[in-house]
Amino acid sequence: MAYNNILSENQNGITTITINRPAKLNALNKDTIQELHEAFDAANNDTKTKVIIVTGSGEKAFVAGADISEFADFDVENGGKLAAQGQALLFDFVENLSTPVIAAVNGFALGGGLELAMACHFRVASNNAKVGLPEVSLGVIPGYGGTQRLPQLVGKGRAMEMIMTAGMIDANTALSFGLLNHVVSQEELLPFCESIAVKIMRNSPVAISAAIKAVNANFKDGVDGYKVEIEQFGNCFGTEDFTEGTTAFLDKRKAEFPGK
């Protein structure tokens, strides 16, 4: 599929989605959000894709924020629709994909950029990366899940400070906060993410999908995460991957998971 604002490439089981608006520091506009939705959906439904990596083009920015010019004249109703549509189309969508998604944060991840990274299942950043939620400096708040996911990752106090000050933190500080899993050099970023992807691909994709559902359930209002875990655990026993995994273990050989 041809895109105007992103690139998508599959190689060796890994689909790499690159936000490709370098002149705008890869800022998210309406069209880019729609294209990202389509690319993530296509990768998630592609049996050749076992892991998705999302990154930005160039060495300056993952995503420097949202395209402010698109909503500067919005009223209350349109502002609410913007957040609701964006969350459903991209941010919640990514978080709940059955395929693991790694954010390769290659520079600035601000506003919607950090919110996209936080929607991914985990994050790796280059050592030049800087992250933050500057929305209150524009008279608005994070609207793509930032007020919810940031406290989950770094705790309420640190999240409040980051949001209220509208400041940026560097990669090593974000690592110490638990916002990032790893920090590497710019040159190592994609190879390092790919090496993690290879480790993931050794395991059962069916079990990984079940684990994503169980972990996410803990953060949903009114949902008993333990109950979801029990349900997903039980479901695994009816899969071909479970049969292959346990048989391979008993036979002392490497499992070849069919993904069913």
C-alpha positions in Angstrom: 0.0 0.0 0.0 1.3 3.5 -0.9 1.3 6.2 1.8 2.1 9.9 1.6 3.3 10.5 5.2 4.7 7.1 6.3 6.8 4.2 5.1 6.0 0.6 5.9 8.4 -2.3 5.3 8.4 -6.0 6.3 11.6 -7.9 6.6 12.2 -11.2 8.4 9.0 -11.1 10.3 9.4 -7.4 11.4 7.3 -4.6 10.0 8.9 -1.3 10.5 6.6 1.7 10.2 8.4 5.0 9.8 6.6 8.4 10.2 8.1 10.3 7.2 7.4 14.0 7.6 11.0 15.2 8.4 10.3 18.8 7.3 7.6 18.9 10.0 9.7 16.9 12.5 7.2 14.1 11.8 4.3 15.9 13.5 1.0 14.1 13.6 -1.7 15.5 11.4 -5.1 14.0 10.5 -3.8 12.3 7.4 -0.8 10.8 9.2 -2.9 9.4 12.0 -5.2 7.8 9.4 -2.2 6.3 7.5 -0.7 5.0 10.7 -4.0 3.3 11.6 -4.1 1.6 8.2 -0.4 0.5 8.4 -0.8 -0.9 11.9 -4.0 -2.7 10.9 -2.4 -4.2 7.8 0.7 -5.3 9.8 -1.4 -6.8 12.6 -3.4 -8.8 10.0 -0.3 -9.9 8.1 0.7 -13.5 9.1 4.3 -12.6 8.1 4.5 -9.9 10.7 5.4 -11.1 14.2 6.6 -7.7 15.6 6.0 -4.1 14.7 8.6 -1.3 15.2 7.5 2.3 14.8 10.0 5.1 14.4 10.5 8.5 12.8 12.5 9.5 9.8 15.8 11.3 10.3 17.8 11.7 13.5 15.9 14.7 15.0 12.4 13.5 15.9 10.3 10.5 16.5 7.2 12.7 16.5 7.6 16.3 17.6 3.9 16.7 18.5 0.6 17.2 16.8 0.1 19.6 13.9 -1.3 22.6 15.8 -2.5 24.4 12.7 -5.2 21.7 12.2 -7.0 22.5 15.4 -6.1 26.0 16.5 -9.6 27.3 15.6 -11.6 24.3 17.0 -14.4 24.8 19.5 -15.4 22.6 22.5 -17.3 20.1 20.4 -14.6 19.7 17.8 -11.9 19.5 20.4 -13.7 16.6 22.1 -14.2 14.8 18.8 -10.5 15.3 17.9 -9.4 13.5 21.1 -12.0 10.8 20.8 -11.3 10.0 17.2 -7.6 10.1 17.6 -7.7 7.7 20.6 -9.9 5.2 18.9 -8.1 5.4 15.5 -4.5 5.2 16.7 -3.5 5.3 20.3 -6.0 2.9 21.9 -5.8 0.8 18.7 -2.0 0.4 19.0 -2.2 -0.4 22.7 -4.6 -3.2 22.0 -3.0 -4.8 19.0 -2.3 -8.5 19.3 1.1 -8.0 17.6 3.8 -6.6 19.9 4.7 -3.0 19.0 8.1 -1.4 19.9 8.6 2.3 19.8 12.0 3.2 18.5 12.3 6.8 19.7 14.9 8.4 17.6 14.7 12.0 18.8 12.0 14.4 20.1 8.9 12.7 21.3 6.6 15.5 22.4 2.9 15.7 22.9 1.2 13.3 20.6 4.6 11.8 19.8 5.2 10.7 23.4 1.5 9.6 23.6 2.1 7.4 20.6 5.3 6.0 22.2 3.4 5.3 25.4 0.6 3.5 23.5 3.2 1.0 22.2 4.0 -2.0 24.3 7.4 -0.7 25.2 9.9 1.9 24.3 13.6 2.1 23.3 15.2 5.5 22.7 18.4 6.9 21.2 20.6 8.9 23.6 19.7 12.2 22.0 16.0 11.7 22.6 14.0 14.2 24.6 10.4 13.5 25.7 7.6 15.6 27.2 4.0 16.7 27.2 4.0 20.4 26.5 0.2 20.8 26.0 -0.5 23.1 29.0 1.8 25.7 27.5 -0.8 25.9 24.7 -3.7 26.2 27.0 -4.9 22.6 26.5 -4.1 19.2 28.1 -2.8 16.0 26.5 -5.8 14.5 24.7 -4.4 11.2 23.2 -4.1 9.3 26.4 -1.2 11.1 28.0 -2.9 12.0 31.3 -3.7 8.3 31.7 -0.7 6.4 30.4 2.1 8.6 31.8 1.0 8.1 35.5 0.8 4.3 34.8 4.4 4.3 33.6 6.1 6.8 35.9 3.8 7.3 38.8 1.3 10.1 39.6 3.8 12.6 41.1 6.3 12.5 38.3 3.5 12.6 35.7 1.9 15.6 37.4 5.2 17.4 37.3 5.9 16.6 33.7 2.5 17.7 32.6 2.3 20.9 34.7 5.7 22.1 33.9 5.3 21.3 30.2 9.0 20.6 30.2 11.2 18.0 28.4 13.3 15.3 30.0 16.3 13.6 28.4 16.5 9.9 27.6 18.5 8.9 30.6 16.0 10.6 33.0 13.1 8.9 31.1 15.0 5.6 31.6 15.3 6.2 35.3 11.6 7.1 35.5 10.6 3.8 33.9 9.3 5.6 30.8 11.8 3.9 28.6 13.1 0.3 28.7 16.5 1.0 27.1 18.7 3.8 25.8 21.2 3.2 23.1 23.1 5.3 20.5 21.3 6.6 17.4 23.3 4.1 15.3 22.3 1.2 17.5 18.6 2.1 17.9 16.9 0.1 15.1 19.4 -2.9 15.2 18.8 -3.1 19.0 15.0 -3.0 18.6 15.3 -5.7 15.9 17.4 -7.8 18.3 14.6 -7.6 20.9 12.1 -8.5 18.1 14.1 -11.6 17.3 13.9 -12.7 20.9 10.1 -12.1 20.9 9.7 -14.1 17.6 11.1 -17.2 19.2 8.0 -17.5 21.4 4.4 -18.3 20.8 2.5 -15.4 19.0 -0.8 -16.7 20.4 0.5 -16.7 23.9 2.0 -13.2 23.4 -1.3 -11.9 22.2 -3.0 -13.4 25.2 -0.4 -11.8 27.5 -1.0 -8.4 26.0 -4.7 -8.7 26.6 -4.1 -9.8 30.2 -1.7 -7.0 31.0 -3.8 -4.3 29.4 -6.9 -5.5 31.4 -5.3 -4.3 34.6 -5.5 -0.7 33.4 -9.1 -0.7 32.3 -11.8 0.6 34.6 -14.3 -2.0 35.7 -12.3 -4.9 34.4 -10.9 -7.6 36.7 -7.4 -8.2 35.3 -7.0 -11.5 37.3 -10.2 -12.8 35.7 -8.9 -11.9 32.2 -5.6 -13.6 33.0 -7.4 -16.8 34.1 -9.5 -16.8 30.9 -6.5 -16.1 28.6 -4.4 -18.7 30.5 -7.1 -21.3 30.0 -7.6 -20.4 26.3 -3.9 -21.2 25.7 -4.5 -24.8 26.5 -6.7 -25.1 23.4 -4.1 -23.9 21.0 -1.7 -25.6 18.6 1.1 -23.4 20.0 0.6 -24.9 23.5 0.8 -28.4 22.1 3.9 -27.6 20.2 5.5 -25.7 23.1 5.0 -28.4 25.7 5.9 -31.2 23.3 9.1 -29.5 22.2 10.0 -28.9 25.9 9.5 -32.6 26.7 11.4 -33.7 23.6 14.2 -31.3 24.4 14.0 -29.5 21.1 13.4 -26.0 19.9 9.7 -25.2 19.4 8.4 -24.3 16.0 5.2 -22.4 16.8 2.5 -22.5 14.1 0.8 -19.3 15.6 -2.5 -21.1 16.0 
